[in-house]
């Protein structure tokens, strides 16, 4: 081909394909660059096809043109790279990882310094994904990808000036619903239906002022509307429970989340706009069972003689967080032979609470510390006179220890009149949606019963 004719050939080729490019521009702008290059290349290197072949024939749809969409991951077109999926092993540091991929010491030092400006290197954990990208299977690694969570990833460029950068994945929030019937514990009712532990905890947060989750009855029902994060189609964290309903044999409890920004009005309310927080939580630990009740004639498990037990024992695994059941001030935080590590909180002129046998105190918990409801103040242990991990929870009213499970507190003040229209709009949006959720018993329970009956009937 005569290169003196090249400009004319290119111009003619572009003119012939102007109609194609115009249409494709609006259908897929990203293709225009690729197609333009292809057209020019065809004009320069082809040159031997007929005018008839160049024209778009009648009846040929633009969708007939083959379009290959690259597989993308971590910001790279993976079809052009070799991908190896690994995990960080126990005890491996970033320097160990770089040495494993034959990174020269000076480059490794630069990578470590650059990485330290992007994230805390001490946060790298064993078991987390580590992806290796290579441009050629016969050559060394070109990129390392560290995924601290599904929400973001960190790229180490091993070849180009040892750059390191962090990318946050796009998060979308969707509304989910859940419902179930209690057949044993709340945990079983939730987990057996495929709901997460996190959603179970959020449900307790929404209803903990009304429902004693340690005394649930069979056939009670729950319904939930909640926020769920999704990251590139993968479920992430559970957000707020927006609305919750719990039905006992004779009562229906509702809890509606009202968001008034960073103010004290933000929180859970009943259908009339009264705060669900009536003063104190029902229990100082979640996911625990009551192992011993308030009893004025209990046989002490260690001392082996009868004496009053002025508290309620909640058994839970070592290290389970212990939370303050109400706002207040720490008046005692120390150790005695009987109580072990314990914390005492004054909530007002009438009420105090005490938490015994802690494994350890939470950071910052000392005499004079202001604590808020739900704040972690310590962790379950078995210090003092205790046979196993639990927290002995004690409640004072007017200076006398009482059974907190039998206490009833006056209702809290409702939302301000100026906020009620906003709350009513939220309430009226979600209550009908709660009613549409139809909890059902698990089929596997019925199937198990049927199988048992069948085995019994076949037994000679």
C-alpha positions in Angstrom: 0.0 0.0 0.0 1.3 3.5 -0.9 1.6 5.4 2.4 1.0 8.7 0.4 -2.6 7.4 0.0 -3.0 6.6 3.7 -4.9 9.8 4.8 -7.3 9.5 1.9 -7.9 5.8 2.6 -8.5 6.5 6.3 -10.9 9.3 5.6 -12.9 7.3 3.1 -13.1 4.4 5.5 -14.4 6.6 8.3 -17.0 8.2 6.1 -18.3 4.8 4.9 -18.7 3.7 8.6 -20.0 7.0 9.9 -23.5 5.7 10.2 -22.4 2.6 12.2 -20.3 4.7 14.6 -23.2 7.1 15.1 -25.6 4.4 16.2 -23.1 2.5 18.3 -22.1 5.7 20.0 -25.5 6.0 21.6 -25.8 2.2 22.3 -22.4 1.8 23.9 -20.0 4.7 24.2 -17.2 2.5 25.4 -17.2 0.6 22.1 -16.6 3.6 20.0 -12.9 3.8 20.6 -12.4 0.0 20.0 -14.5 0.1 16.9 -12.8 3.2 15.5 -9.4 1.5 15.9 -10.7 -1.6 14.2 -12.1 0.4 11.3 -8.8 2.2 10.8 -6.8 -1.0 11.0 -9.1 -2.6 8.5 -8.7 0.3 6.1 -4.9 0.2 6.4 -4.3 -3.5 6.4 -7.2 -4.9 4.6 -7.7 -3.0 1.5 -8.7 -6.0 -0.5 -12.3 -6.5 0.2 -15.0 -5.2 -2.2 -17.2 -2.1 -1.7 -20.1 -4.4 -1.6 -18.7 -6.3 1.4 -18.0 -3.0 3.2 -21.6 -1.8 3.1 -24.0 -3.0 5.8 -26.4 -5.4 4.1 -30.1 -4.9 4.6 -31.6 -7.0 7.5 -28.3 -7.2 9.5 -28.9 -6.0 13.1 -26.3 -4.2 15.0 -26.7 -6.9 17.6 -25.0 -9.3 15.2 -21.7 -7.7 15.9 -19.8 -9.9 18.4 -19.1 -8.0 21.7 -16.8 -9.5 24.3 -17.3 -8.2 27.8 -14.1 -8.6 29.8 -14.3 -10.3 33.3 -13.5 -7.6 35.8 -12.1 -8.0 39.3 -10.3 -5.6 41.7 -10.2 -3.0 38.9 -8.4 -5.4 36.4 -9.5 -7.2 33.2 -8.9 -10.7 34.5 -9.0 -12.3 31.1 -5.6 -10.8 30.4 -4.0 -12.0 33.7 -3.1 -15.2 35.6 -5.1 -15.3 38.9 -4.0 -17.3 41.9 -6.2 -17.3 45.1 -4.4 -17.7 48.4 -5.0 -16.9 52.0 -2.6 -15.3 54.6 -1.2 -18.0 56.8 -0.8 -17.8 60.6 2.2 -15.8 61.6 2.8 -14.3 58.1 3.7 -10.6 58.0 3.7 -8.4 54.9 7.5 -8.7 54.7 7.1 -12.5 54.7 4.6 -12.3 51.9 6.8 -10.1 49.7 9.8 -12.3 50.3 7.7 -15.3 49.2 7.2 -13.6 45.8 10.9 -12.8 45.3 10.5 -9.0 45.8 14.0 -7.4 46.2 14.6 -6.0 49.7 14.7 -2.4 48.6 11.4 -2.7 46.7 9.8 -4.6 49.6 10.8 -1.8 52.0 9.3 0.8 49.7 6.1 -1.3 49.4 5.9 -1.6 53.2 6.3 2.1 53.7 3.7 2.9 51.0 1.3 0.4 52.5 1.7 1.9 55.9 0.3 5.2 54.6 -2.8 3.4 53.2 -3.8 1.1 56.1 -2.7 -0.3 59.4 -0.3 -3.2 58.7 -1.0 -4.7 62.1 -4.6 -5.3 61.0 -3.6 -7.9 58.4 -5.1 -11.2 59.6 -4.5 -14.9 59.0 -7.2 -16.5 56.9 -7.9 -13.3 54.9 -7.8 -13.6 51.0 -4.6 -12.8 49.2 -4.8 -12.7 45.4 -1.8 -12.8 43.1 -2.1 -11.4 39.6 0.5 -12.1 36.9 0.6 -10.9 33.3 2.5 -14.0 32.3 2.4 -17.4 34.0 6.2 -17.7 33.3 7.0 -14.4 35.1 6.8 -13.3 38.7 3.8 -11.7 40.3 2.7 -8.2 39.1 0.1 -7.4 41.7 -1.0 -8.5 45.2 -4.5 -8.0 46.3 -5.3 -8.1 50.0 -9.0 -8.2 51.1 -9.5 -7.1 54.7 -13.2 -7.4 54.2 -15.8 -7.6 51.5 -16.2 -3.8 51.7 -12.7 -2.9 50.3 -9.5 -4.3 49.0 -5.9 -3.1 48.8 -3.7 -3.4 45.7 0.1 -3.7 45.8 1.7 -2.9 42.5 4.9 -4.9 42.6 6.4 -3.5 39.4 5.5 0.2 39.0 7.2 2.3 41.7 5.7 0.0 44.4 2.4 1.9 44.6 -0.2 0.8 47.1 -3.8 1.9 47.0 -7.1 1.1 48.7 -10.5 0.8 46.9 -13.9 0.8 48.6 -16.4 -1.3 46.9 -19.8 0.2 46.1 -22.4 -0.6 48.8 -26.1 -0.8 48.1 -28.7 -1.1 50.8 -31.9 -3.2 50.3 -34.9 -3.8 52.6 -35.3 -7.4 53.8 -38.0 -9.1 55.8 -37.9 -12.0 58.2 -40.5 -13.9 60.2 -40.7 -17.1 62.3 -42.4 -19.1 65.0 -40.7 -19.9 68.2 -40.3 -23.7 68.7 -37.4 -23.6 71.2 -35.1 -20.7 71.5 -34.9 -17.5 69.5 -31.5 -18.5 68.2 -32.9 -21.8 66.8 -35.8 -20.0 65.4 -33.6 -17.5 63.5 -30.6 -19.6 62.6 -32.6 -22.6 61.4 -34.4 -20.3 59.0 -31.1 -19.1 57.6 -31.0 -15.7 59.3 -27.7 -14.4 60.6 -26.5 -14.1 64.2 -26.2 -10.4 63.5 -29.9 -10.1 62.6 -30.8 -12.0 65.8 -28.8 -9.4 67.8 -30.4 -6.5 66.0 -33.9 -8.0 66.7 -33.0 -8.2 70.4 -31.9 -4.6 70.3 -35.3 -3.5 68.9 -37.4 -5.5 71.4 -35.2 -5.9 74.4 -37.2 -3.4 76.5 -40.5 -5.4 76.0 -39.5 -9.0 75.6 -37.5 -11.2 78.0 -35.7 -13.3 75.5 -34.8 -15.8 78.2 -38.4 -16.7 78.7 -39.9 -17.2 75.2 -42.8 -19.5 74.8 -43.5 -22.0 72.0 -45.6 -20.8 69.1 -44.9 -17.1 69.7 -44.2 -15.2 66.5 -41.9 -12.5 65.3 -41.8 -10.3 62.2 -39.0 -8.0 61.1 -38.2 -5.4 58.5 -34.5 -4.6 58.3 -31.8 -3.0 56.2 -29.3 -5.3 54.4 -26.0 -4.2 52.8 -25.0 -5.8 49.5 -21.5 -5.5 48.0 -21.4 -6.5 44.4 -24.3 -8.9 45.0 -22.8 -10.4 48.2 -24.7 -9.8 51.4 -22.8 -7.7 53.9 -23.7 -6.3 57.3 -27.2 -6.0 58.6 -28.3 -2.4 59.2 -31.0 -1.2 61.5 -34.1 -3.3 62.2 -36.6 -0.7 60.9 -39.7 -2.3 62.3 -40.3 -5.3 64.5 -43.3 -7.2 65.8 -43.5 -9.9 68.4 -46.7 -11.8 69.3 -47.3 -13.7 72.5 -50.5 -15.6 73.4 -52.2 -12.4 74.6 -50.1 -9.4 73.5 -48.6 -7.9 70.4 -45.5 -5.7 70.8 -44.3 -3.3 68.1 -41.0 -1.5 67.8 -40.6 1.2 65.1 -37.2 2.8 64.5 -37.5 6.6 64.2 -34.5 8.4 62.8 -34.3 12.1 63.9 -30.6 12.4 63.1 -28.0 12.8 65.9 -30.5 13.7 68.6 -31.9 11.9 71.6 -35.2 11.3 69.8 -33.6 8.8 67.4 -34.5 5.3 68.6 -37.2 2.7 68.9 -40.8 3.6 69.7 -44.1 1.8 70.2 -47.2 2.5 68.0 -48.2 5.5 70.1 -44.8 7.2 69.9 -43.6 6.2 73.4 -39.9 5.2 73.7 -39.4 1.5 73.9 -36.6 2.3 76.4 -38.6 2.5 79.5 -35.6 2.8 81.7 -33.8 -0.6 82.0 -32.9 -3.5 79.8 -34.3 -6.9 80.7 -30.9 -8.6 81.0 -27.2 -7.6 81.1 -26.0 -10.1 78.5 -27.3 -11.4 75.2 -27.6 -15.0 74.1 -27.5 -16.2 77.7 -29.7 -18.5 79.8 -30.7 -18.0 83.4 -28.9 -20.6 85.5 -30.2 -19.4 88.9 -33.0 -17.1 89.9 -33.5 -14.7 92.7 -34.1 -17.1 95.7 -34.1 -16.3 99.4 -33.5 -20.0 100.3 -31.0 -21.2 97.7 -28.4 -23.9 98.3 -25.1 -22.2 97.5 -23.2 -24.2 94.8 -19.8 -23.5 96.4 -20.4 -23.1 100.1 -23.0 -26.0 100.2 -25.4 -24.4 102.6 -28.5 -22.4 102.2 -28.5 -18.7 102.1 -30.4 -16.0 100.2 -29.5 -15.4 96.6 -30.3 -11.8 95.8 -29.4 -11.9 92.2 -30.2 -13.6 88.9 -27.4 -15.6 87.3 -27.0 -15.5 83.5 -24.7 -18.3 82.2 -22.7 -17.5 79.1 -19.3 -18.4 77.6 -16.1 -16.8 78.9 -15.6 -13.4 77.4 -19.2 -12.7 76.6 -19.8 -8.9 76.8 -21.7 -7.6 79.9 -23.7 -4.4 79.3 -25.1 -1.8 81.5 -28.9 -2.1 81.7 -29.3 1.6 82.0 -27.6 5.0 82.0 -25.6 5.8 85.2 -22.4 6.3 87.0 -20.0 3.6 88.2 -19.8 3.7 92.0 -17.6 0.6 92.6 -15.3 -1.4 90.3 -13.0 -3.9 92.0 -12.5 -7.3 93.5 -13.7 -9.2 96.5 -13.3 -12.9 97.5 -17.0 -13.6 97.0 -18.0 -11.2 94.2 -14.8 -11.6 92.2 -14.4 -8.7 89.7 -17.6 -6.7 89.9 -19.1 -3.3 88.9 -21.8 -1.4 90.6 -23.7 1.4 88.9 -26.0 4.1 90.3 -28.7 5.0 87.8 -30.8 7.5 89.8 -31.8 8.2 93.4 -33.8 5.0 93.5 -32.1 2.3 91.4 -28.7 0.7 91.4 -27.4 -2.5 89.6 -24.4 -4.7 90.2 -22.6 -7.2 88.0 -20.5 -10.0 89.6 -17.8 -12.6 88.7 -16.4 -10.7 85.7 -13.4 -12.1 83.8 -12.2 -8.5 83.4 -13.5 -4.9 83.2 -14.0 -3.2 79.8 -11.6 -0.4 79.0 -12.2 2.8 80.9 -14.5 1.3 83.5 -13.6 2.7 86.9 -15.3 4.6 89.8 -16.8 7.8 88.5 -17.2 6.7 84.8 -20.4 7.7 83.2 -21.9 4.8 81.3 -24.9 4.6 78.9 -27.4 1.9 78.4 -26.1 -1.0 76.4 -22.4 0.0 76.9 -20.0 -2.9 77.5 -18.7 -2.7 81.1 -17.0 -6.1 81.4 -16.8 -9.7 80.3 -18.3 -12.9 81.6 -15.9 -14.9 83.8 -16.0 -17.0 87.0 -13.9 -15.0 89.5 -14.9 -15.1 93.1 -17.2 -17.8 94.4 -18.4 -19.2 91.1 -18.5 -22.7 89.6 -18.6 -21.6 86.0 -18.7 -18.6 83.7 -21.7 -16.4 84.4 -22.7 -13.0 85.6 -24.7 -12.6 88.8 -26.9 -9.6 88.2 -28.3 -7.7 91.2 -30.8 -4.9 91.3 -31.4 -2.4 94.1 -34.6 -0.3 94.6 -34.5 2.3 97.4 -31.5 0.5 98.9 -33.0 -2.9 98.9 -32.1 -5.8 96.6 -35.2 -7.0 94.6 -36.1 -9.4 91.9 -35.7 -7.3 88.8 -37.8 -9.8 86.7 -40.9 -8.8 88.6 -40.4 -5.0 88.3 -42.6 -2.8 86.2 -41.6 0.7 85.4 -43.8 3.7 84.5 -44.0 4.5 80.7 -41.6 7.0 79.3 -42.7 10.3 77.8 -43.8 10.1 74.1 -42.3 12.0 71.2 -42.7 15.7 71.1 -45.9 16.8 69.3 -43.9 18.5 66.5 -42.2 15.1 65.7 -45.4 12.9 65.9 -46.5 13.6 62.3 -43.1 12.4 61.0 -43.2 9.3 63.2 -46.8 8.5 62.2 -45.7 8.5 58.6 -42.9 6.1 59.3 -45.2 3.9 61.4 -48.0 3.8 58.9 -45.5 2.8 56.2 -44.1 -0.2 57.9 -46.9 -1.7 60.1 -48.9 -2.9 57.0 -45.7 -4.4 55.7 -45.2 -6.3 58.9 -48.7 -7.7 58.7 -47.9 -9.0 55.2 -45.2 -11.3 56.6 -46.6 -14.7 57.2 -44.4 -16.8 59.7 -44.6 -20.5 59.2 -43.4 -23.5 61.2 -40.3 -25.2 59.8 -41.2 -28.1 57.5 -38.3 -30.1 58.8 -40.0 -30.3 62.2 -43.1 -31.8 60.7 -41.1 -34.1 58.5 -39.1 -35.4 61.5 -42.4 -36.1 63.2 -43.7 -37.9 60.2 -40.6 -40.0 59.9 -40.7 -40.9 63.5 -44.4 -42.0 63.1 -43.5 -44.0 60.1 -40.7 -45.8 61.9 -42.9 -46.5 64.8 -45.7 -47.9 62.6 -43.2 -50.2 60.9 -41.8 -51.5 64.1 -43.1 -55.1 64.7 
